[in-house]
């Protein structure tokens, strides 16, 4: 069994990216489970808060989920041609203290959905220096940027387009297969 921690970088209720993550979990092949982590309760990083109270419980939960997972799937929106601050904040918190070790050597893939015509190409590229710093093992063989996503999801953020669903299934199968080969 291969377990992948999936994180959506959006807090919006009907988020396209949260919908894309749910679709990825739905189409994961047999033997692969995508656990969807919850970023909603992660506070803004504050060194004073960390010094006074330690790592917040929501961050500890995510870090434990990451440590237990075989891989990490980041489903990233793109804000102003870059990484969303909310999502970067979550990863920054998770890398604090013992959390950094959970990233080392972890297979990771980045996908995303956007109403624009370029998908999330810029945000995906902006994640690369962060993933390098964390010592992750990015999966280079697949790329998935869902452009014009407003036409592919319903009002609840559910992926309704079969062609895109097929692409998501192929991406997840490829990423999971690369993790399995890494275990051999």
ZIGIZI-V19917 format. One record per pair of residues at least 12 apart in sequence whose C-alpha atoms are under 8 Angstrom apart, sorted by the first residue. I is the first residue (numbers start at 1). J is the second residue. Records with the same first field share a line. If there is no record, write none. Layout:
I->J / J
This chain:
1->31 / 32 / 33
2->31 / 32 / 33 / 69 / 70 / 176 / 179 / 180
3->32 / 33 / 34 / 35 / 69 / 70 / 71
4->32 / 33 / 34 / 35 / 69 / 70 / 71 / 72 / 73 / 176
5->34 / 35 / 36 / 37 / 65 / 66 / 69 / 70 / 71 / 72 / 73
6->21 / 34 / 35 / 36 / 37 / 72 / 73 / 74 / 75
7->21 / 36 / 37 / 38 / 39 / 72 / 73 / 74 / 75
8->21 / 37 / 39 / 74 / 75 / 76 / 87
9->39 / 74 / 75 / 76 / 77 / 84 / 86 / 87
10->76 / 77 / 86 / 87
11->39 / 40
13->156 / 157
14->155 / 156 / 157 / 158
15->156 / 157
16->113 / 114 / 149 / 150 / 153 / 157 / 158 / 159
17->75 / 76 / 77 / 112 / 113 / 114
18->75 / 157
19->153 / 157 / 158 / 159
20->75 / 112 / 113 / 158 / 159
21->36 / 75
22->36 / 158
23->158 / 159 / 165 / 168
24->168 / 169 / 172
27->165 / 168 / 169 / 172
28->169 / 172 / 173
29->169 / 172 / 173
32->176
37->62 / 65
38->58 / 62
39->58 / 62 / 90
41->58
42->56 / 58 / 59 / 90
43->56
44->86 / 89
45->89 / 92 / 93
55->93 / 96
59->90 / 93 / 94
60->94
62->94
63->94 / 99 / 102
66->102 / 103
67->102 / 103
70->106 / 107 / 179
71->106 / 107 / 108 / 176 / 179
72->106 / 107 / 108 / 109
73->108 / 109 / 110 / 111
74->108 / 109 / 110 / 111
75->110 / 111 / 112 / 113
76->110 / 111 / 112 / 113 / 120 / 123 / 124
77->112 / 113 / 114 / 120 / 123
78->112 / 114 / 120 / 122 / 123
79->123
81->120 / 122 / 123
82->122 / 123 / 124 / 126
83->123 / 124 / 126 / 127
84->123
95->134
100->134
103->134 / 135 / 136
104->134 / 135 / 136 / 137
105->135 / 136 / 137
106->135 / 136 / 137 / 138
107->136 / 137 / 138 / 139 / 179
108->136 / 137 / 138 / 139
109->138 / 139 / 140 / 175
110->124 / 143 / 144
111->124 / 143 / 144 / 145
112->124 / 144 / 145 / 146
113->145 / 146 / 147 / 148 / 149
114->145 / 146 / 147 / 148 / 149 / 150
115->147 / 148 / 149 / 150 / 151
116->147 / 148 / 149
117->147 / 148
118->145 / 146 / 147
119->145 / 146 / 147 / 148 / 149
120->145 / 146 / 147
121->145
139->175 / 178
141->174
142->171 / 174 / 175
143->171
144->167 / 168 / 171
146->164
152->164
